[in-house]
Amino acid sequence: MNTEKNQPKPPPVGGVLWSLAGDIRMLLTLPPALTMQVAHPAVGAGVDDHSVFRTDPWGRGERSLVSLQLWVYGGDGAAEEGRRLRRLHRTIEGTDAHGRPYHALTPANYAWVHATGYPVFRHAQRYLGRPFTPAQERQLYAEWLQVGRVLGIQDRDMPQTIEEFWPYYRRVLGAELEATAVVRELTDPDPPLPVPDRGPRWLRLLFRLVWPWLRPRFARFRRFVTIGLMPPDARRAIGLEWTEAQERRLRRFGRVVRVVVPALPERLRFMPIARRARRAARQAAGR
């Protein structure tokens, strides 16, 4: 039983994830990471059978984002969020498309879901921010391992160094990933997305008015960043096409993002949980 003394702690204040995880650019990295996760047949089957991503995509996305923020900025609440997620996944089991039984908490499955974050963050940073130095890449991986401990992933189930990570990653890409049914839905250029139902009433009303015009454009943009911000080797393993023209568009988009986002005030650049944690950290440092 975890106690406050021995429960895993979130990554350190001021670390790589401290600036990365709460930045609004993080929103662009979630679709490629999710698509890599569900390209694993067991994970894809679990999402296909048990997730509400079709009926409540906006609510599901909001809950996932809040959870991720708590892993990094939740303080003493980070470990409880990790335990909550494991309780939530205890009943997620079934049979995948190949007739093989799966369970969400099988260590290899649970570890792969977590592992996808590192290569996606590393690749996306080359477009959306300043590329990580080798030292920052190592620090990011160490901090991501710490997040894994918060989620209840045992050290024996995750490679403990970058040198160990890449052979593991390439093995999963080459031997296990495929274009599952959920991958095809997440990369569909014209999915049946419902009108967004989050935010203040005036915003929901506005979405109802403009959604027939906005939906196909949003869907194309989501597909664009999903495939473009996915590491190329993962993209190839899943069978997702990406052209030189799309690459040039992504680089142009990245240049705009790199100029605009860092110039925003903190209240617009960082998501609410991150803003509160950053404010609290400054106040604590000023004592």
ChimeraX attribute file (.defattr): number of C-alpha atoms within 10 A of each C-alpha:
attribute: neighborCount
match mode: 1-to-1
recipient: residues
	/A:1	4
	/A:2	10
	/A:3	7
	/A:4	9
	/A:5	7
	/A:6	8
	/A:7	16
	/A:8	21
	/A:9	20
	/A:10	27
	/A:11	24
	/A:12	14
	/A:13	15
	/A:14	10
	/A:15	13
	/A:16	20
	/A:17	22
	/A:18	20
	/A:19	13
	/A:20	18
	/A:21	22
	/A:22	25
	/A:23	20
	/A:24	14
	/A:25	20
	/A:26	18
	/A:27	13
	/A:28	15
	/A:29	22
	/A:30	20
	/A:31	23
	/A:32	28
	/A:33	25
	/A:34	22
	/A:35	26
	/A:36	30
	/A:37	25
	/A:38	26
	/A:39	25
	/A:40	25
	/A:41	24
	/A:42	29
	/A:43	26
	/A:44	26
	/A:45	27
	/A:46	22
	/A:47	17
	/A:48	17
	/A:49	14
	/A:50	14
	/A:51	15
	/A:52	14
	/A:53	15
	/A:54	14
	/A:55	11
	/A:56	14
	/A:57	17
	/A:58	18
	/A:59	15
	/A:60	14
	/A:61	16
	/A:62	12
	/A:63	12
	/A:64	13
	/A:65	17
	/A:66	15
	/A:67	18
	/A:68	18
	/A:69	20
	/A:70	24
	/A:71	27
	/A:72	28
	/A:73	25
	/A:74	21
	/A:75	16
	/A:76	15
	/A:77	16
	/A:78	25
	/A:79	24
	/A:80	19
	/A:81	18
	/A:82	23
	/A:83	16
	/A:84	13
	/A:85	14
	/A:86	17
	/A:87	12
	/A:88	12
	/A:89	16
	/A:90	12
	/A:91	12
	/A:92	18
	/A:93	19
	/A:94	16
	/A:95	15
	/A:96	20
	/A:97	12
	/A:98	9
	/A:99	8
	/A:100	10
	/A:101	12
	/A:102	18
	/A:103	20
	/A:104	23
	/A:105	19
	/A:106	12
	/A:107	15
	/A:108	13
	/A:109	19
	/A:110	23
	/A:111	21
	/A:112	20
	/A:113	17
	/A:114	19
	/A:115	23
	/A:116	20
	/A:117	19
	/A:118	17
	/A:119	20
	/A:120	21
	/A:121	25
	/A:122	19
	/A:123	18
	/A:124	23
	/A:125	20
	/A:126	14
	/A:127	20
	/A:128	24
	/A:129	17
	/A:130	10
	/A:131	14
	/A:132	17
	/A:133	9
	/A:134	9
	/A:135	9
	/A:136	14
	/A:137	18
	/A:138	16
	/A:139	17
	/A:140	21
	/A:141	24
	/A:142	17
	/A:143	21
	/A:144	22
	/A:145	24
	/A:146	21
	/A:147	24
	/A:148	23
	/A:149	20
	/A:150	24
	/A:151	24
	/A:152	20
	/A:153	21
	/A:154	13
	/A:155	13
	/A:156	8
	/A:157	14
	/A:158	21
	/A:159	18
	/A:160	13
	/A:161	12
	/A:162	14
	/A:163	10
	/A:164	11
	/A:165	17
	/A:166	13
	/A:167	12
	/A:168	15
	/A:169	17
	/A:170	14
	/A:171	12
	/A:172	15
	/A:173	20
	/A:174	14
	/A:175	10
	/A:176	14
	/A:177	21
	/A:178	20
	/A:179	20
	/A:180	22
	/A:181	15
	/A:182	22
	/A:183	20
	/A:184	15
	/A:185	15
	/A:186	21
	/A:187	22
	/A:188	14
	/A:189	17
	/A:190	15
	/A:191	15
	/A:192	12
	/A:193	16
	/A:194	14
	/A:195	18
	/A:196	18
	/A:197	16
	/A:198	12
	/A:199	8
	/A:200	8
	/A:201	10
	/A:202	8
	/A:203	13
	/A:204	14
	/A:205	14
	/A:206	11
	/A:207	18
	/A:208	14
	/A:209	12
	/A:210	11
	/A:211	17
	/A:212	11
	/A:213	10
	/A:214	13
	/A:215	19
	/A:216	16
	/A:217	14
	/A:218	15
	/A:219	18
	/A:220	16
	/A:221	12
	/A:222	19
	/A:223	18
	/A:224	20
	/A:225	19
	/A:226	22
	/A:227	22
	/A:228	25
	/A:229	27
	/A:230	27
	/A:231	19
	/A:232	15
	/A:233	13
	/A:234	25
	/A:235	20
	/A:236	15
	/A:237	19
	/A:238	21
	/A:239	12
	/A:240	16
	/A:241	11
	/A:242	14
	/A:243	9
	/A:244	8
	/A:245	8
	/A:246	14
	/A:247	14
	/A:248	11
	/A:249	14
	/A:250	18
	/A:251	15
	/A:252	12
	/A:253	14
	/A:254	18
	/A:255	14
	/A:256	13
	/A:257	16
	/A:258	16
	/A:259	12
	/A:260	11
	/A:261	18
	/A:262	12
	/A:263	11
	/A:264	11
	/A:265	9
	/A:266	15
	/A:267	11
	/A:268	13
	/A:269	18
	/A:270	22
	/A:271	20
	/A:272	16
	/A:273	15
	/A:274	25
	/A:275	18
	/A:276	13
	/A:277	20
	/A:278	20
	/A:279	11
	/A:280	12
	/A:281	13
	/A:282	10
	/A:283	10
	/A:284	9
	/A:285	8
	/A:286	7
	/A:287	5
